[in-house]
Amino acid sequence: MSFLDTAKQKMATWGQQAKAKVDDLKDTRAANGLLADLGRVVYRQRTERGTGNDEATIDAIVAEVRSLEQAGTDVLAGAPASAVTTAASSDAPPPPPPMVLPPPRAPLAD
């Protein structure tokens, strides 16, 4: 195999890998968009502003997300373990106490 044949083969391989990465990125973005839409619908329901077709919308979104997941997309990648974090669960040290200044001294008499 000549140098040019090897180079062509490498370029074809790299092209396929790049296309696969782009396809993965598209699927991940689609899943993120669907999950954001799902969150909006659920929020609308929980704040008593839901519409009559929210359940059907949720079912349709979940079906699309499942199909992406079955196709190999990690739909929960990068998701936080908990959406709510508290200061108590943080490993950071507490802030220092506020600086207390001594009381002002009385003016000196002349």
C-alpha positions as CSV (number, residue, x, y, z in Angstrom):
1,M,0.0,0.0,0.0
2,S,1.4,3.4,-1.0
3,F,1.7,6.5,1.2
4,L,-1.2,8.1,-0.7
5,D,-3.5,5.1,-0.2
6,T,-2.7,5.1,3.5
7,A,-3.4,8.8,3.7
8,K,-6.7,8.4,1.8
9,Q,-7.8,5.6,4.1
10,K,-6.9,7.7,7.2
11,M,-8.8,10.7,5.9
12,A,-11.9,8.5,5.2
13,T,-11.7,7.1,8.7
14,W,-11.3,10.6,10.2
15,G,-14.3,11.8,8.1
16,Q,-16.5,9.0,9.4
17,Q,-15.4,9.7,13.0
18,A,-16.2,13.4,12.6
19,K,-19.6,12.7,11.1
20,A,-20.4,10.3,14.0
21,K,-19.4,13.0,16.5
22,V,-21.6,15.6,14.7
23,D,-24.5,13.2,14.7
24,D,-24.0,12.5,18.4
25,L,-24.0,16.2,19.1
26,K,-27.2,16.8,17.1
27,D,-28.9,14.0,19.0
28,T,-27.7,15.4,22.3
29,R,-28.9,18.9,21.5
30,A,-32.3,17.5,20.4
31,A,-32.6,15.6,23.7
32,N,-31.7,18.7,25.7
33,G,-34.3,20.7,23.8
34,L,-36.9,18.0,24.4
35,L,-36.1,17.8,28.1
36,A,-36.3,21.6,28.4
37,D,-39.7,21.5,26.7
38,L,-40.8,18.8,29.1
39,G,-39.7,20.9,32.0
40,R,-41.7,23.8,30.8
41,V,-44.9,21.7,30.4
42,V,-44.4,20.2,33.9
43,Y,-43.7,23.6,35.4
44,R,-46.9,25.0,33.8
45,Q,-48.9,22.1,35.3
46,R,-47.4,22.5,38.7
47,T,-48.1,26.2,38.8
48,E,-51.8,25.5,37.9
49,R,-51.5,27.1,34.4
50,G,-51.7,23.8,32.6
51,T,-53.7,23.3,29.5
52,G,-56.0,20.4,28.6
53,N,-53.5,18.7,26.3
54,D,-50.5,18.8,28.6
55,E,-50.6,15.1,29.3
56,A,-50.6,14.3,25.6
57,T,-47.7,16.7,25.1
58,I,-45.8,15.1,27.9
59,D,-46.4,11.6,26.4
60,A,-45.2,12.8,23.0
61,I,-42.0,14.4,24.4
62,V,-41.2,11.3,26.5
63,A,-41.7,9.1,23.5
64,E,-39.3,11.2,21.4
65,V,-36.7,11.2,24.2
66,R,-37.0,7.4,24.6
67,S,-36.4,6.9,20.9
68,L,-33.2,9.0,21.1
69,E,-32.1,7.0,24.1
70,Q,-32.8,3.7,22.4
71,A,-30.7,5.0,19.4
72,G,-27.8,5.4,21.8
73,T,-28.0,9.0,23.0
74,D,-27.2,9.5,26.7
75,V,-30.1,11.8,27.4
76,L,-29.2,12.3,31.1
77,A,-25.5,13.2,30.4
78,G,-24.5,16.2,32.3
79,A,-27.7,16.3,34.4
80,P,-27.2,17.5,37.9
81,A,-27.7,15.0,40.7
82,S,-30.1,17.4,42.3
83,A,-31.5,20.6,40.8
84,V,-31.5,22.2,44.3
85,T,-28.3,22.6,46.2
86,T,-28.0,24.0,49.6
87,A,-25.2,25.7,51.4
88,A,-25.3,22.9,54.0
89,S,-24.5,20.3,51.4
90,S,-21.5,22.3,50.2
91,D,-17.9,21.2,51.2
92,A,-16.8,24.8,51.2
93,P,-15.8,26.4,54.5
94,P,-18.1,29.0,56.0
95,P,-17.4,32.6,55.2
96,P,-15.3,34.5,57.8
97,P,-17.2,36.5,60.4
98,P,-17.8,40.2,59.7
99,M,-15.0,42.5,60.7
100,V,-15.8,44.3,64.0
101,L,-14.2,47.7,64.4
102,P,-13.4,49.0,67.9
103,P,-15.5,51.9,69.1
104,P,-14.3,55.4,68.3
105,R,-12.2,57.1,70.9
106,A,-13.3,60.3,72.5
107,P,-11.6,63.4,71.1
108,L,-8.6,64.6,73.0
109,A,-9.0,67.7,75.1
110,D,-6.8,70.7,74.3
